Amino acid sequence: MKKILLAGSALAALAFVSPASAAEGVKLNVGGNMDVYAVHVSQKDGAGEPGVNKRSYDLKRDANINFAGETKLDNGLTVGAKIEMKGMNTGDTTAKSYATGTGDVAVQKSFLYMSGDWGKTILGSENGASYLMQVAAPSVDANFDGMDPNFVLFDVGGNNANNSYAMAYGSNSDKITYMTPVYNGFQAGVSYSPTITTRGDGANNAFFGMSTKNNEDRVNKVLEAAVKYNGDFSGVSLEAGAGYSRASIEQDLNAAVDSSSPAMYNVGANVGFSGWKVGAAYTHNNNKQAGANNTDKSYVFGVSYEMGAYNLGASYFHNTQEDGAATKDKLKRIVAGATYTYGPGLTFKGSVHHYNYSDGGNAVANENKGWAIVLGTGVNF
């Protein structure tokens, strides 16, 4: 399957590269976004509880800069590249999805692509097909209740419940992806990642040598597949999709346990009519590593209503994370709020949040619940 994917994608691209020139060379475009929020959180802050000695108010920000350019050859082949960079606090290398960088700006993604009537091929550091084609439920603000939120407002102690339901295997690792053209509303895609981007070998294998084949807790050989449908029936829109991802955990050669193959799948659907959008999604991750009991399950329901410059919404999210043979950590999250667009790419956002983290072992330090109020503004450029 891997050889077919690699060979097929390469042939599809090469078949359309003839001695045809582009009308003009690739021109670089700069874009991005920045969101800033004022946050007030009321959480459990008694002795031994996660919120003890934590502020009840704060400022949160998320900033992204994108460099992109493409050109279309006379034979119809489109060739382009994109680099995404994210602003971060100095020295913060633990924020999600950062591939490289230790300063105020980190490269999150960098890839090139080719597309035509035959579909699209993506090469480089980018999310895989199961993520790119995943159908998410309607959200109030994707930074907090989207498929892959940027912020977690509550302190969780040792609670392992997940705040995201995104297809995460391979993340932004280097990979090859092929996505078909859209046929009667249907589209499919496949991806293959030889290894993860964040390597623990003590060397930068992107430029020096090759990645270690066997290394404990290393996610390798990620294969993804997804299908998606978009249609419109007399004013009623339907979006539905499903995806599957499978990886290998290659244990250290000297380890006493065997390798394992974690797998993850998702389904999702949205229905839109008269300004309303209603949807739901489910994600199941067996998280299998050396036979451990840590299956992760998430389901989410969302609804939104667009009324001119206003968009109102609400969502409910539930996650269960096995924390051993007999215990489970859980998160229940409710978000309701609105977005007001006051100019092109300019928004005001406000929302109310309720979080409830429960611990399978009933440990006070791992359980938290409370309310949050968020007011913010966003700029797309």
N, C-alpha and C positions, 0 to 999 in steps of 0.2 A: 504493500500500500504506500509506504513512504517513497519507494523508488518511482512508482507510478506518479505520485503527486509531484515530486521534484522534476521528473522528466517531462511530464505533461505541461506543467507551468512554464518551463523553460522553452519548450517547443512552441507553445502558444504565443509567447512573446517574440521569439526569433522569427517565427513565420511571417510576422507583419513588419519586420525591420528590413526594408528594402532600400536601395539607394535613392530614397526620397527625402527631401530636405523640409525643414519646418519653415513656415512663413517668417518666423522670427525666433530668436533664441529664447531660452528660459529667463524670465524676469522674476526677481525675488519680491514677494509681497510680505508685509509684516502685519500681524494681527494679534489678537489675544483678548484677555478679559481680566478684570479685577473686581473682587467683591469684598466689602468690608461690613462687619456686623458688630453691633453692640448687643451683648448677651447678659441676661440675668438668669441665674440658676439657683433653685431651691432644692437641695438634696439632703440625704441623711448624713448628718455631721456630728453625731454623738461619738463617745469614746469608742475607738476601734472600728468605726464605720468609715466607708471610702471617702466621704466628703469632709472628714475632720480636718480643720486648719486649711481649708480651701476657700478662695474668694467666691463671693456670690455674684460678682459681675466681672466682665472682661471684654476685650476687643478681639475679634477673630478676623483673619484675612486670608484670601486665596488669590494669587496672581499667576497668570500664565502668559507667555509670549510665544507666538508661533511664526516661524519663517517658512514660507512655502512658495513654490513656483512650478509651473508646468508649461508644456508646449505641445502643439498638435502637429504631427507631420502630415505631409500631403497625402500619404497613403491611409490616413485615418487613425494612426496610432498616437495615443496621448501618453507622454512621458512626464513624470513630475517627481518631486521630492518634498518632504516636510520634516521640520525639526521643531519639537515642542519643548519649551523650557518653563520651569516652574520656580517662582520665588519662594524662598524658605528662610527660616531663621538661621543665623550664622552657626555653623557647626552641627546643625540638625540633619543627621543622615538616616534617621529612623522613620521619617515620614513616608507614607505609603507610595509605592510605585516609582520611587526615584531610582533611576538606573545608574547614574553616575553623578559626581559632584559632591563637594563638602562645604561649599561656601553659601553665599546668599542666593545663588541661582544654580539649578541643577538641570541637566538634560534628562527629560522624561521619556521622550520618544525621538527616533530618527529613522526614517525609512524612505525608500523610493518606490514608485509604482508605475505600472504600464496598464493601459486599458484600451479597449476597442469594442467592436461588435461581438467579439468572442468572450468578453468578460473583463476581469481586472485581476492583476497579480501584484501583490505587495511583498517587498523584500526588506527586511531589517527589523528594527526594534519598534514593535507595534503590538497591540492586543490581537488575539486570534479571532478566527471566524465565529466561535461560539460566544465571544464577548461582543464583537462588532454587530452581530445580527441578533443579539438577545433582546427580547421584548420586555420592557420594564413597565410596571404599573404607573398610572399618573401620580405625580409627586407635587408637593407644595413648593419645595425648593430642593433641587437635586443635591445641593451641598449638604443637606441634612437628612433627607428622606428619599433620595434617589437610589438608583441601582447600586451605586458605589460611592457613598457619601464621603466628603472630605473631612467632616468634623464629627466628633463624638463629644457631646456636651457634658456627660456625666462621668465621674470617676467610678471605676469598676472594680478596683482591687484585683483579686485573682480570678474574677469571673471571666470565663472563656466564651461567653455568648458573642455571636458575630453581629455587627451592625450593617453588614453588606450582604447582598445576595447576587453579586456579580459573578460571572464565570471567570475564575481567577487563575486556573492552571496556566503556567507560561507567562501570564501577565504581559509586560512589555519586553519580554526576552526576544532575542533575534530569532526570526522565523520566516517561513515562506507561506503565503496565503493566496488561495485562488477563490474568486467569487464569480459565479456565473452571471450572465445577463439576466434581466427580469423577463420571465415568460408568463404572460397572463397573470401577473401579480406575484408569481412565485420566483424565489431566488434561493440558491444554495451556496455554501462555502465550505472549504476545508483548509486546515492549517497544520504545519508541522514545525515543532521547535526541537532542535537537537539537545539543547540544554538551557538552563535558566541563565539570565544575564548576570545576576548577582552571584559571583563565584567566591568560594571560600578557599581557593587554592593558594592564596598568598601571592598571586601573580595576575596581571591583566591579560587574560587569554584572548581578548579581542585583537591584540597586536603581537602577542608573544606566545608561541607554542599553542598547544591544544589543551582543552579542558580535561581534567582527570576523569577517567571512565567510571571508577568506583569511588564514591566518597559518601560518607554517612549522611543521611537525610538530604541528599541532593535530588531535586526534581529534574528528571531528564526525559527525553523522548516523548514530548507532549503532542498528542494527535487530537485534533478537534474537527468537528463537523456540525453544521447548522443549516436550518432551512427556515425561510420566512415568507409570509404572505401579506400583501396589502391589496385591499379591494374596496370598491365603493358601490353600494347598492341603493339607488334611489335616495341619496342623501344620507345614508347610513354607512359609515366607514368601518372596516374590520381590519385589524392588524393582529396577526398571530405568528408564533414562532416557537421553535424548539432547538436545543443544542446539546451536544455531548462532548465531553473532554476526558481523555485518559492519559495518565502519565506513569512513569516508573520512578520508584524511590530506590536508587542504587546504594545499598549499604556498603560500608567499608569492608574491604576484603577480609579483614581480621575480625569483623563483628560476628557475634554468635547467632545473629538472626538472618533470615533470608530477605531478598528484595521483595517489594510489594508493588501493587499497581493501583493507586487511588483513581477513582473515577467520579465524574460530576455530570449532572444533567439538569436542564431547566425547561420549563414550558411557560408560556405567557400569552395573554390575549387582551386586546383593548377594543371597545366598541365606542364609536363617536356619533352623535346626532344632535342637531340644533344647539350647538355650542357646548354640549356635555361630552365628557369622555369618562368612561368607566372601564376599569380593568383589574386584572389580577395576575400574579406570577408565582411560580413555585420553583425552588431550587433544592436539589438533593446532592450532598457531597459525602461519599463514604469515608473520605479522609484517611483511607487505609494506609497505615504505616506500621509494618512489622506486626500486624494482627491487633493493633491497639483499638479499643472501643472509643472512637471519637467522631462518629457520624454527625454531620451538620445538616440541619433541615431549616428552610425558611419559606414562609409564604407571606404575601403582601396583597392588600386590597387598596385601590386608590380611586378617587373621583375628582374631576376638575370641571369648572364651568368658566368659559371665556365670554366676557361681556365688554366688548369694546377694548379699552385700554386696561381693563381689569381682568385678572385671572384668579378665581377662587378655587381652593382645593383642600382635600383632607386625605390622609392615608393611615392605614393600620399595618404594622409589621410585627411578625412573630418569628423568633429564631430559637431553635433548640440545639444545643451543642452537648453531645455526650462527653462526660468528664470522667470516664471510667466505666467499669462493667455495670454499675447499678446507679450511677448518679448523672444528672443532667443540669447544665446551666441554661437559663432561659432569659430572653429579652422580649418585652412587649413595649412597643413604641407607637404612640399616637401623635400625629402632627396635623394641625389645621392652620390655614393662613391665606394670605393674598399677595399678589404681585401687581404693581401698577407701573405701566410703561409710559414714561413722561416724555420720551423722545427716542429717536432711532438708537437702539442699543443701550438705552438708559432706563434703569428700573429702580423702584423702591420696593422693599420686601418686608413683610412682617408675618410672624408665625408664633403659635403657642405649641409647646411640646410637653408630652408626658412620657417618662421612661420608668420602666419597672424591671430591674435586674434581680433574678432569684438564683440562689446557689443550690446545687444538688445536695451539698453537704450541710446546708443551713448555716454556713459560716457567716457571722456578722460582717466580717471584713470584706466579703465578696457579694453582699447584697445591697442594693441601692434603689431608690425610687424618688420621684419628685417631679417638679414642673420647671419649665424654662420659657422665657419670653425672648424673642429675637427680633431685632429691628436692623435693617441693613439697606445698602444700596449697591448696585452693580453697574459696571461700565464695560461694554464690548467695543473693541476697536480693531 
